[in-house]
Amino acid sequence: MKQLLPLAAIEVFVWLFLLGITFVISKGAVEINFGTASLAARVATQTARVVASGGLVLIWLLGWKKVTDSYLNRTLSRKRANF
């Protein structure tokens, strides 16, 4: 039971962070607009949207990795202390 609570906390943190990133993408990255007058402006707009969204997703993935790595290191150090 003691090990279940930290895993549940990680799960809640990851889902809340994911929802936050999704909200930022939907409100921020979609609003990027360089115009629609020319093909170059439309391509630049879509490219900027994809790059911004991809960057936010990478931030989410790196945050998730950092949290799970810290949990793993803490768990392994506790197991070493018990031997």
MOFEN-V506203 format. One record per backbone hydrogen bond with DSSP energy under -0.5 kcal/mol. NH is the residue of the N-H (numbers start at 1). CO is the residue of the C=O. If there is no record, write none. Layout:
# MOFEN-V506203
nh/co
NH/CO
NH/CO
This chain:
# MOFEN-V506203
nh/co
5/1
6/2
7/3
8/4
9/5
10/6
11/7
12/8
13/9
14/10
15/11
16/12
17/13
18/14
19/15
20/16
21/17
22/18
23/19
24/20
25/21
26/22
27/23
28/24
29/24
30/25
32/29
42/38
43/39
44/40
45/41
46/42
47/43
48/44
49/45
50/46
51/47
52/48
53/49
54/50
55/51
56/52
57/53
58/54
59/55
60/56
61/57
62/58
63/59
64/60
65/61
66/62
67/63
68/64
69/65
70/66
71/67
72/68
73/69
74/70
75/71
76/72
77/73
78/74
79/75
80/76
81/77
82/78
83/79
83/80
